């Protein structure tokens, strides 16, 4: 960095400006560790207050309660046999780190979580991640016990919570149905990354959200560069941005990385890149990440020459629906929905034989790795929330609009880098009337649309044009 630019950066205080960037070549230094807590857990039914004294069943995590061994009776409906199910597992934690995050990526219905007997909190949403900083609670390099209580069915959470509704489902089966991990790093750490391809300018905009967990101000640097996801070959130099963070402060940095001659992602050529990120303080890496993306654009246009446009070209979409959460009721489900080979066949081999390029995940979101596979095999996904409210079958929606917005925000932030997700789908055939008022899906969309200007929204609400 030249001296004039350096002095300018020093004068900018706590704000991040593009003038503080420099282009360098720097080795990627991965320091973040992710320990999977997936596997065979103990499971037992019981009350809401106290954990069972003995556990006589096992279950795979992730999966749902209809896969427990031996099986429970009346799973997915209210039953006098219990009010809740209790999960328990033991694990050895990695070495101590400044940040130790426990993440349960999706769980139904209404999770209460304890680690080593300490109550971490409640997570009532069914489609977003429960996350807790457990530094000081976890036993590093030693045994730990994790207990998760989940409600017996959708009615186990308050009516204001957007726990999912589908008038054609018979059973709302609970369970931890996505990954459980323990993630460690230093601080400042990367909370989230958003990658926005710009095909017209042959570049990507990388937004890195940082948090300083220290009790003092730090001067950090953010380094980002692009690689080919499979080969690891570097395709850009690093952009380095200096940022000053006060104690406890969070902020975004914005960088632009050139992508000349980049391959466009499409169902015909699902080529993937990744951004490698490092955060340093005094040239010591405090956190790292690798975030996959595809160089592609999606757009809906109106008019006689309109339609869906992929990478600037009109694109004919062909496909059908997969009702993931209805499949969860299948008595032969077992753990198929978490078998990567089976899901890869579901999303690639069978659709390709039918010349499909698009699948709508209908009334309910899939486990995270389904979207990873869709990225890899080249399948456009219409990602729909589990929201089907039809008044003439007696279903009355009482969700809190603020809680729906909160759930939508988490949904978007966790999934906005998947090139496979072609557009967001808020609801399916949902009536909204003055006689039976409930959350208006159009109002929710208007409150979250700004988070991702790169995609359109589809909405089944009938209230407005």
Order of alpha helices (4+ residues) and beta strands (2+ residues): alpha-beta-beta-beta-beta-beta-beta-beta-beta-beta-beta-beta-beta-beta-beta-beta-beta-beta-beta-beta-beta-beta-beta-beta-beta-alpha-alpha-alpha-beta-alpha-beta-alpha-beta-alpha-beta
